[in-house]
Amino acid sequence: MTTAPASDAQTSVLDDRDVLAAVDQRQAIDAVRRVLRSAHRGDAKVIAKSMTAWDGPSTAHTLGAVDQESGLAAFKNWVNTPSGASAVMNVFDAHSGELLMALQAGRLGSLRTAATAAAATDAMADEQADVVGLLGTGRQAYQQVVALRAVRRIDTVRVWSPDQMRRDEFAHRIEAGLGLRVESCPDPRTAVRDAPIVTTITRAVEPFVDRAWLAHGCHVNAMGAILPTSAELLPGVIEASDLSVVDDLENAMRASRELKDALGAELAGVLTLGEVLEKDLRRPADAALTLFKGMGSGLSDLGVAAVVLENCRERTELS
């Protein structure tokens, strides 16, 4: 095990602004690729996610990981409610046990979720894909588009969410911030029709995305529905996939209702993104559909946090 760089005894504390100043989306994508490959080789290990729920949709979560390559261990804890959410992460030297960094992890979480989807898209989607059908306009949605632009030449985003005002505001934000052509769509079918990349990142509790809506050959990033009580995809979508991939197989077996409903409890045939990346696997020829189901993993959080720590030290922003 390599040892993380030595630091003074004082633990560094970063807020979301510090995190955004220390890592960009491309660096986050590279970090996620590296740590997931490391996990497939057996050099990084995930600490299983645990959670509880109350008052309907309110949830509290914890997860973590250890990476021998970087010499770091980390835990992330967060609470998500209809009124808001917050997350914190602690990063330790895995050799000495020293607490190296504590940070707000809200923006880090958006970066790593988007980075994971982008890494999957880069490996699994058609290389010429230039249109995204986006379902959902919540806290994570904007960064999803930013990350997809890092791996494909996206020129058009078609977006849907139930609230027209929020949908139109989101569309304007994408146009103004990223310079893309954006269509605010009145229903989800219109948003995903003929799109070579489809990203779902909603709070849906019942599946609604139908296979009949999706173009032949499209790649789907299913990034919402990370709780056993939630689902976005109808079984036909999953059953039609020629390559189905998750970031964390154990977490998916515990908590992905939609995968288990379609494939059974063992998720037969599902690969990890780490395996796809390490073996340089590609989409099957003339694939009808490819699917990445993002469940969230402490590995990807740790990968991005490691870059934050390294970059801050290089810039002497940390004592």
C-alpha positions in Angstrom: 0.0 0.0 0.0 1.4 3.4 -0.9 1.1 6.0 1.8 -0.7 9.3 1.2 1.5 12.4 1.3 2.4 13.6 4.7 0.5 16.5 6.1 0.5 18.6 9.2 -1.6 17.5 12.2 -4.3 20.0 11.5 -7.1 18.6 9.4 -8.1 20.6 6.4 -11.7 21.5 6.0 -13.2 22.4 2.5 -16.6 23.7 1.5 -18.3 23.2 -1.8 -16.6 26.2 -3.3 -13.2 24.8 -2.4 -14.1 21.5 -4.0 -15.2 23.2 -7.3 -12.0 25.2 -7.4 -9.9 22.1 -6.9 -11.3 19.7 -9.5 -13.0 20.0 -12.8 -15.4 17.6 -14.6 -12.7 16.0 -16.9 -10.5 15.4 -13.9 -13.4 13.8 -12.1 -14.1 11.5 -15.0 -10.5 10.4 -15.2 -10.5 9.8 -11.4 -13.6 7.6 -11.5 -12.1 5.6 -14.4 -8.9 5.0 -12.4 -10.5 4.0 -9.1 -13.1 1.7 -10.7 -10.3 -0.1 -12.7 -8.4 -0.4 -9.4 -11.4 -2.0 -7.8 -11.7 -4.6 -10.6 -8.1 -5.5 -10.0 -8.7 -5.9 -6.3 -6.7 -2.9 -5.2 -9.6 -0.9 -4.0 -12.5 -2.0 -1.9 -16.0 -0.5 -1.4 -17.5 -0.1 2.1 -21.1 -1.1 1.6 -23.8 1.5 1.6 -26.3 1.6 4.4 -29.4 3.8 4.7 -32.6 4.4 6.5 -35.8 6.3 5.5 -38.5 8.3 7.3 -41.5 10.5 6.5 -41.9 9.1 3.1 -39.0 10.3 0.8 -36.5 11.5 3.5 -33.4 9.3 3.7 -30.0 9.1 5.4 -27.1 7.3 3.9 -23.5 6.3 4.5 -20.9 4.7 2.3 -17.1 4.5 1.9 -14.1 3.0 0.2 -10.4 2.2 0.6 -8.0 2.5 -2.3 -4.5 1.0 -1.9 -3.2 2.8 -5.0 -3.8 6.2 -3.5 -3.3 5.1 0.1 -6.6 6.7 1.1 -9.8 5.7 2.9 -13.0 7.7 3.0 -16.5 7.8 4.3 -19.4 9.9 3.0 -22.6 10.6 4.9 -25.6 12.5 3.7 -29.3 13.3 4.3 -31.8 13.9 1.5 -35.2 15.4 2.2 -37.9 17.1 0.1 -36.7 20.4 1.7 -33.0 20.0 0.9 -29.9 17.8 1.2 -26.4 18.0 2.6 -23.4 15.7 2.6 -20.0 15.5 4.3 -17.0 13.4 3.6 -13.9 12.5 5.7 -10.7 11.3 4.0 -8.1 9.4 5.9 -4.5 8.2 5.3 -5.1 4.5 5.0 -1.6 3.7 6.3 -1.4 5.9 9.4 -5.1 6.4 10.1 -4.7 10.2 10.1 -7.7 12.3 9.1 -6.4 14.3 6.2 -9.5 16.2 5.0 -13.1 16.9 5.8 -15.2 18.4 3.1 -18.7 19.3 2.1 -19.7 16.7 -0.5 -22.7 18.1 -2.2 -20.9 19.4 -5.3 -18.4 16.5 -5.1 -21.4 14.1 -5.3 -22.7 15.9 -8.4 -19.3 15.7 -10.0 -18.8 12.0 -9.3 -22.3 11.0 -10.3 -21.9 12.8 -13.6 -18.4 11.5 -14.0 -19.6 7.9 -13.6 -22.3 8.4 -16.2 -19.8 10.0 -18.6 -17.3 7.2 -18.2 -20.0 4.7 -18.9 -21.2 6.7 -21.9 -17.7 6.9 -23.3 -17.3 3.2 -23.2 -20.8 2.1 -24.2 -22.5 4.8 -26.4 -22.2 5.2 -30.2 -19.1 7.3 -30.9 -21.1 9.7 -33.1 -23.9 10.3 -30.5 -24.7 14.0 -30.4 -28.2 14.3 -28.9 -29.1 13.7 -25.3 -32.7 13.0 -24.1 -32.7 14.1 -20.5 -35.4 13.1 -18.0 -35.2 15.2 -14.9 -34.2 18.7 -14.0 -33.2 18.4 -10.4 -30.0 19.1 -8.5 -27.9 16.6 -10.4 -29.2 17.2 -14.0 -27.1 20.1 -15.1 -23.8 18.4 -14.3 -24.9 15.4 -16.2 -24.9 17.4 -19.4 -21.6 19.0 -18.6 -20.0 15.6 -18.2 -21.5 14.1 -21.3 -20.1 17.0 -23.3 -16.6 15.9 -22.1 -16.9 12.5 -23.8 -19.2 13.2 -26.8 -19.8 16.1 -29.2 -23.2 17.0 -27.8 -25.1 19.7 -29.7 -28.7 19.1 -28.7 -30.4 18.3 -25.4 -34.1 17.5 -25.2 -35.3 17.8 -21.7 -38.4 16.8 -19.8 -39.6 17.1 -16.2 -43.1 17.3 -14.8 -43.0 21.0 -13.9 -43.0 23.2 -17.1 -41.7 26.3 -15.3 -38.7 24.4 -13.9 -38.2 22.6 -17.2 -38.1 25.9 -19.2 -35.8 27.5 -16.6 -33.5 24.5 -16.8 -33.5 24.6 -20.6 -32.6 28.3 -20.5 -29.7 27.6 -18.1 -28.3 24.9 -20.4 -28.5 27.2 -23.4 -27.0 30.2 -21.6 -24.3 28.2 -19.7 -23.3 25.6 -22.2 -24.3 27.1 -25.6 -26.3 24.0 -26.6 -29.5 23.8 -28.5 -32.2 22.8 -26.0 -35.8 21.6 -26.5 -38.1 21.7 -23.6 -40.4 18.7 -24.2 -44.0 18.3 -23.0 -43.7 14.6 -22.3 -40.9 12.1 -21.7 -41.5 10.2 -24.9 -40.8 13.3 -27.0 -37.6 14.0 -25.0 -36.0 10.6 -25.6 -37.4 9.8 -29.1 -34.5 9.1 -31.6 -31.9 10.2 -29.0 -28.7 8.1 -29.1 -28.0 8.9 -25.4 -30.8 9.0 -22.8 -30.2 10.0 -19.2 -32.8 9.5 -16.5 -32.2 11.3 -13.2 -35.6 11.6 -11.6 -37.3 10.9 -8.2 -39.8 8.5 -9.8 -41.2 5.8 -7.5 -42.9 3.9 -10.3 -41.3 2.9 -13.6 -42.3 4.9 -16.6 -39.6 4.7 -19.3 -40.9 2.4 -22.1 -38.7 0.4 -24.5 -40.9 1.5 -27.3 -39.9 5.1 -26.8 -36.2 4.4 -27.3 -34.2 4.4 -30.6 -32.5 1.3 -31.8 -28.9 1.5 -30.6 -29.4 4.1 -27.9 -27.4 4.1 -24.7 -29.3 4.7 -21.4 -27.8 6.1 -18.2 -30.3 5.3 -15.5 -29.1 7.5 -12.7 -32.2 8.0 -10.5 -34.0 5.3 -8.5 -31.2 4.3 -6.2 -33.6 3.2 -3.5 -35.5 -0.1 -3.3 -38.7 1.9 -3.3 -38.0 3.6 -6.6 -37.8 2.8 -10.3 -37.6 4.7 -13.6 -37.3 1.9 -16.3 -40.0 -0.5 -17.2 -38.7 -4.1 -17.4 -38.7 -4.1 -21.2 -35.9 -1.6 -21.3 -33.7 -3.7 -19.2 -34.6 -6.9 -21.0 -33.8 -5.3 -24.4 -30.3 -4.3 -23.3 -27.4 -6.1 -25.0 -24.9 -4.8 -22.5 -26.0 -3.9 -18.9 -23.5 -2.4 -16.5 -23.5 -1.0 -12.9 -21.0 0.9 -10.9 -21.5 -1.3 -7.8 -22.9 -4.8 -8.2 -23.5 -5.5 -4.5 -25.4 -2.2 -4.1 -27.4 -2.9 -7.2 -28.3 -6.4 -5.9 -29.5 -4.9 -2.7 -31.3 -1.7 -3.9 -32.1 -1.7 -7.6 -35.7 -2.7 -7.8 -35.9 -2.2 -11.5 -32.9 -4.5 -12.3 -34.1 -7.2 -9.9 -37.6 -7.1 -11.3 -36.3 -7.6 -14.8 -33.3 -9.9 -14.2 -33.8 -11.6 -10.9 -32.0 -11.2 -7.6 -28.6 -12.3 -8.9 -28.6 -9.8 -11.8 -27.4 -12.4 -14.2 -25.2 -11.1 -17.0 -24.7 -7.6 -15.5 -21.1 -6.4 -15.5 -19.4 -3.7 -13.4 -18.1 -0.6 -15.0 -14.7 -1.3 -13.6 -14.6 -4.6 -15.6 -15.7 -2.8 -18.7 -13.0 -0.2 -18.4 -10.2 -2.5 -17.3 -10.9 -5.0 -20.1 -11.7 -2.2 -22.6 -15.0 -3.9 -23.5 -17.1 -2.2 -26.1 -20.7 -2.2 -27.1 -21.8 -5.2 -29.1 -22.1 -4.7 -32.9 -25.6 -3.5 -33.8 -26.6 -3.4 -30.1 -30.3 -2.8 -29.8 -29.7 -0.9 -26.5 -27.0 -0.5 -23.9 -27.7 0.3 -20.2 -25.7 1.8 -17.4 -27.4 1.8 -14.0 -25.7 4.1 -11.6 -26.3 3.2 -7.9 -23.6 5.4 -6.3 -20.4 4.0 -4.9 -17.9 5.1 -2.3 -15.2 4.2 -4.8 -16.1 7.0 -7.1 -16.5 9.5 -4.2 -13.0 8.5 -3.0 -11.5 8.8 -6.5 -12.7 12.4 -6.9 -11.8 13.3 -3.4 -8.3 12.1 -4.0 -7.9 14.5 -6.8 -9.2 17.4 -4.7 -6.7 16.5 -2.0 -3.8 16.3 -4.5 -4.7 19.5 -6.3 -5.1 21.5 -3.2 -1.8 20.4 -1.9 -0.1 21.2 -5.2 -1.6 24.7 -5.0 -0.5 25.0 -1.3 -4.1 25.8 -0.4 -3.9 23.2 2.4 -1.7 23.5 5.4 
